[in-house]
Amino acid sequence: MADFDYDLFTIGAGSGGVRASRLASTYGARVGVAEEYRVGGTCVIRGCVPKKFLVYASEYGHGFKDAEGYGWSAENVSFDWSKLIQNKDDEIDRLNGIYIRNLKNAGAEIFQSRAVLKDKHTVHLVDENRDVTAEKILIATGGAPWVDETVPGHDLGITSNEAFHLENLPKHVVVAGGGYIAIEFACIFRGLGCDVCLVYRGEDILRYFDTDVSVQVHAELKRQGIRVITQAVFEKIEKLDGEDKRVHLSNGAQIDTDLIFWAVGRKPATKGLGLENAGVELNKNGAVIVDEYSKSSVDNIYAVGDVTDRVNLTPVAIREGAAFAETTYNNNPQKMDYTFIPKAVFSQPPVGSVGYAEHEARQKFKNVDIYKTNFRAMKNMLTGSEERVLMKLVVDGDTDRVLGCHIVGAEAAEMIQCVAIAVKAGLTKKQFDETVALHPTIAEELVTMKEKFKPQI
């Protein structure tokens, strides 16, 4: 048997890579981990965690106004961007330290270095200028923001990576994109008092979600004062005086702004990893092609997380990493189940979704019943806010099984985590109906929608 430095060498210490490496170590494997940036990966360092802190901060912008309806008077309110960023950085540093300790306590060895494959068993640590060998290699480098470099002046914009480290809060922001990152940051900046314009090439935003969700969120963005321009793209960006830029759109419009935010998508971070040296096959998007056990085209090289472009969510990467470790080092073969994964958009109001959108269900099932409601929440009756809540259930008309649930409204993400258990378990609409409502709550509407929705003809 060949003598290797490690049983497993993981490239990338994000959520999937850390979970796989920790478990493999506890099962007795000699594990090395290389991370080019900071341990914790996109989610912890420059993704979901810091973004959620910014979401919380921006919600106060609406909350102070709403509080007046309940007798509160908030005078001389001010916001300190630099304090928010510093507090956010302190918490990220703490989490980074925890991830490092957890890896080390499990017995893994961490290398703060870029890693490049030289062959199927050899990894070159660039920053240390040396090679290490491993019986198995796990690619867990995640994804990275994509920018349309064909647009002249594209480099005048930032991505989500830089948004967490802006020295000053901008006055006006133009966001390119219509997916969840674009929507979330548009709401963040608007909640903090910025003027915001969102530009999207498609007919409507959140195109991978249920159509009713897309329409509802679009309406809520406009209600907040966010300008939404669809069916247009950036054609050119030019520098003006000071920090100002001018965006030229394909529809002929021009927008002057002091911050341009690219949120047009992400791509697997495989460039420059040397995967071609080991014969690892990639798809047309640059993702590592893997089988149901996360094995690549090379028998000793695996990949988990966003770098495989399967379902790009942190909890999915964690489960893929755990399944890999269980299968490979604990004689307990496991495959990731990708059905009925809940997802959220932390817009304002937020979105929670699980299961089939209506159009997806109609393509797969013969008979589909729809139940939905749209209302102002009780809390808004004293605030004057016109924000509305959408709830929708997609049901198999033949079996009565609930196939999907979609919510736009306060605490939607919290609700959908609980509802996802029921949808995953295959509960029926009758069982939803038999559950007693908890009053007064927004969530009670999930069990009180009795009438099938009949579209107007």
N, C-alpha and C positions, 0 to 999 in steps of 0.2 A: 504494500500500500504506500502511496506517495506520502512524503512528510511535508505537511503544510504548516505555515505559521499559525493559521486559524482554521477552525472548522467552518466558521461563517464570517464573512466580512460584508458589512452593510455600508452602502454608499448613500448617505442622507439620513440625518437624525431628526426627521419630522415625526408626526404622530404614528405613521405606519412602521417606519424604520425603528423607532424607539421601542414600540410594543413588541415587534418581532425579535429584536436583539435582546431585550430584557428576558422574554420568555425562553428564548434559546439558551441564554446563559444559565437560567435557573434549571434547565433540563440537562445541564452539564456540558454544553458546547463552549469551546473557546471562541469568543466573539470580539471582533474589532469593528469599530464604527468610525467612519470619516464624515465630518460635516464642514462644509466650506464656509458657512456663515455662523449661525448660532444654533445650539441644540434647542429643539422645540419646533423648528420648521415653520412653514408659512402660517399655520393656524395660530400658534402661540406668539410668534415674533412679529409677523406682519400680515395677519389675516383676521380670522374670526374673533380672537380674544381682544386685541386692541380696537378692532372695529366696533365691537359691542360696547366697549367703554365710551367710544365717541357717540354711539347711538344713545346710550343713557344720558350723556351730556346734552345732546341736542333735544331730547324729550323735555328737559326742563324749560326750554324755550317756549314750548306750548303750554307746559304745566303752570307756569307763573300766570299766564293770561287766563287759563281755565279756572284757577283758584279763586279769582274774583267773584265768580258765581256762587261760591261757597263761603263768602264773607271774608276771605283773606285779602289783605292789601299788601302787595309786595312793591315797595317804593325803592327807588335808587338801585334797582337791580343791575348788576354788571357781570360781565363774563371775562375771564382771564384765560386765553388760549394757552399761553405758555405754562400756566399752572396745571391745566388739564394734561398737556403733553408730558410734563415732568412726572406727574402722579402716575400716568399711564406707563411711562418708561420704568419707573420704580417697580411697578407690579410685574412688568414683563421681565425685568432683571430677576425678580424673586422666582418667577415660574421657570425661567431659564436655569437657575441654580438647582431647582427641584428636579428637573429633567436630568441634569448632569449627575446629581447625587444618585438618583434612581438607577441610572445606567451603571455607574461605578459600583453601587452596592450590590447589583446583580452579578457583578464580575466582568462586565464588558470593559474594553479598553477604548478610549476616545481619542481620535486624532483630529485636531483643528486644522484641516487641510483639504484642499481640492483633491479629488481622487479620479484617476483616469485608468481605464482598463488597458493593459498591454496585451493580454491574451485571456483565455477563459479562466485561468486560475491566478493571474498576476495583476495586482493593483499598484499603480505608481502614485505615491503620495507627493504631490507637486510641491507643497510648501516645505516638506521635509527632504525632498529630493532623494527618496529611497523607495524601494519596492517591497511589498509584502505579498505573501501567497495565501490562498484560502481554498479549501475543498469546495465550498459553495459561496456564491456571491449573491447578495440581495440588492437590487436597485430600488431605491426609495427616495428619489430626488424631487418628487412632486412636480408642480407646474410653475409657470411664470407668466406674468402679464404679457399680452401680445399687443404690439403697436403697429399701425399701418405705416410702414416706412416708405410707401410710395407717395405719401402726402408730403409735399414740400413744407418744411418747417415743423415736421412731426416732433422733432426733438425739443420744441418749445413747450410741450405738454409734459405732464407727470402721469404716473400710474399709482395704483394703490400702495406700492412699495414706498413711494416718497410722501404720500399723503399723511402718513403718521409722523412725519418729521418736519412739517412746514414750520418755518420760523414765525410766520404771522398768519392770522386768519384772513383769507381773501375777502374782497368786497363782492366780487362777481365771479361765478364759476360756470364754465361751459363743460358739460359732461358728454362724452361720446360713448354711446352704447345704450342698450335697452334691457340688459339682463339684470340679475340680482345685485351685482356689485355696483353697476351704474345707478340703479334705483336707490340702493341703500345710501350711497355717498351723496346723491342728490338731496335726499331727505336729511342727512346729517348736516350738510352745509346750510340748507334752508332753515333747519331748526336752530342753528347757531347764528342766524341773522343775515346770511349771505343771499344775494340775488342769484338764482340758479336757472340755467337753461339746459335742457337735456335734448340731445340730438340722436335720433335712431334711424337706421336705414330701412327698417321694416314698417309694416302697416300699423303695428301696435307693439307695445312693450311686453316683456315677459312671455315671449312666444311659445315657450315650452310648458307653460302652465295652462290651466283651464281658461277658456275664453272669457268667462264671467269674471274670473280673477283679474285678468289683464285689463278688462274694461273698468272694473272697480278701482284698481290701483291707479290707472290713468286719470280717472275722475278725481281721486283723492290728491294726486300730485298737483293737478290744476287748482283744486280748492285751496291748497297751501300757498299758491302763488308761484309754483314752479312752471316755467314755460316749457312745453313739450313740443318738439318739432319732429314729426315722423317722415319717413320716406325721403330722407336727405342724409348726405354724408359730408365729411370734411373734404374740401378740394385743395385748400391751401391755408397755411397759418403764417402770418407775418408779424414781425416784431415792431411795436410802436415805441413811443417814449416811455421811459421808466420800466415798470413791470407790465405794462399793457401789451396785449396782443390783439390781432384781428383775425377772426376765423371766417373764411369764405366757404359757403355751403354750396352743394350741387344744385340747390333750388334758386340760387342767385342771391340769397340773403347774406348779409355780413353782420357779425357780432363782435363787438369790442369787449374784452374781458381781461382780468388780471390773473386768472388761473384757468388752464385747460387740463381736463382730466380724461385720460384714455381709459375706458372700461369696455373695450370691444371684444374681450375674450381672453382666454388663457391657453397656453400650449404646454404639453409635457416637456419637462426640463431634461432633454436627452442630448442636446447639442454639446459637443466637446467632451463627452464621457468616454470616448474610445470604444463604444459598443461595437463598431464595425470591426475592431481588432479581434473581438471574440466571436464574431459571426452572429450577433444578436439581431434578429429581424425586427424592424419597426414598421408601423403602418404609415399611410400617407400624411398623417398629422404629426408624425414623429414619436408616437407612443410605442412602448414596448409591447409586442404581441405576446400574450400569455394564455395558458390553458386554464381550466377551472381550478387548478391548484396553484396558480400564479407562477407556473414554470414557463420560461421563455423558450425560444427555439433552440437554445443551448441547454443541455441536460442538467448542468450544475448552476445555472444562472436563473434567478427568479426576480420578480418585480411586484411591488404592491403600491397602492395609492394612486395619486393623480398622474403619475408617470405612465400608468397603463391606460388612462383615459376611459375607464369603465364607468363608475359612478363617482364623481369627484367631490366627495364629502369626507370630512375628517373622521367621523365615526365609522365610515366604510373602510377607510385606510387602516384604522385600528383593528377592525375585525379581520381584514385581509391579512394583516401582519400576524395576528394571533393564530389564524387558521394555518398560515405557512409554518409557524413554529410548532404548532401541535402536530401537523402532518409530518414534518421533517425531523423533528427532534424528540417527539413524545409518543411516536407510534400510534397516533390518534388522528387518522385522516379526516380532514374537515374541508368543506367547500363553503364559500360565501354565498348566502342566499340574498339575491338582489331584489326580491319581490317586496312590495309595500314598504319602501323606505320613506320615512317622513322627511319633509324638507320645509325650510322656512325662508322667507325674505324679511329681513329686519328693516323694513320700510316703516313709514309712519302714516297710517296704521300698518302693522305687520301682517304678513301672509303666513298661513300654515296649510300644508297640503300633504295628503297621503293617498296613494292608489291612483286609479285611472281618472284622467280628465274625461269630460263628457265625450269629446270627439274620439278619444282613444277607445272608450268603452263601446261606442257605437260601431267601431270598426271590428271589434272582437266578439261582441255578444249580440244575439239576435234581437232581444228585447231589453231596452234600458229605460228605467224610470228615473225621473229627476225630482228631487225635493229641494226647494231653496227658499230663503227668506232674506230680506234686505230691510234694515231698520236702524233707527238712531238708538244708541245705547242709553240706558237710564242715566248714567253719569253725565251725559251731555245735555240733559234737559235743563239743568241749572246754569250751564256754562255758556249756552248759546252756540256751541259748536255744531256745525252741520255734518260732521264726520259720521259716516254710516258703517254698518257692519253687514257683511255678506256671509251667509252660510249656505253650503250646498252639499247634498248627498247624492252620489251616483249609485244606483241600485240595479242589480240584475233582475229584470222583470220576471224571469222564469224561476229562479231559486230564492229570490228575496235577499240574497247576500249583498251587503254593502261593499261596493267595489272602490269607492273613493269618497274622500271628504275634503272640502276646500273652504277655508275661512279667511276673510280679510276683516281685521278688526283688532281691538285691544286684546292683548294676551293670546293672539291666535297661535303663536308658536308653542306656548305652554299647553294650550288645549289640544293641539294636534298630536303632541307626544302621547297624551293619554288615549286619544281616539285611535291612534295608530295601533295600539295594542288590540283594540276591538276589531279593526279592519284586518289586521294580520291574522287574528284568530278565526276570521270568517264569520263573524256575527251577522245576523240578519237585521233587516229594517224592523221587523216585528220585535226583536229583542231590544233594539234601541227604543222603540215605542213603549215597551213594557217597563223601561227604567224610569223611576220617578224623578221628576225635574227638581233641581235645587234652585229655589227662588229666594230673592231676585238675583239672577246672574245672567251674563251673556250666554254662557255655555248651556243653559237650560233649553235654548232653542234647538239644540242638537237632538233632543228627545221629544220635541213638541211639534215638529214639522209633519203633519198628518196627510196633507193634501198633495197629490202629485202635481208637479208643475206642468201646465198646459200652455205651450207657446201661442201667442196671438197669431192668427192666420189672416 
